Amino acid sequence: RLVESGGGLVQAGGSLRLSCVVSGDTLSDYTIAWYRQPPGKEREFVAAISWAYSSTYTSESLKGRFTASRDNAQNTAYLHADSLKPEDAADYFCAARRGSDTASEPYKYTNWGQGTQVTVSS
């Protein structure tokens, strides 16, 4: 089970840290990804982190502003978002898959959270 939190209203240029608490399984074999879906648009890959190796992959268009990380002790994955822009406003989701491949394709992820909403004011 995955539960996101940390969304809310932020001013343009600000930062947020989204959390994804994972329960019910051992995370050492999993990869956690973050996706977002702006209103009226398709879901978009943001970043992924391999739990075992802590390797990360970030969408090229978001690299430098978005970073995935994890805390083993807390069984929690994070998405750090900096220099936020109004176009970053979206529902943000975390997803999990077995394996260490930091894949970007959503069909490879078997478990999804309910999402947390991020609003960016200009």
Disulfide bonds with the S-S distance in Angstrom:
Cys20-Cys94 2.09
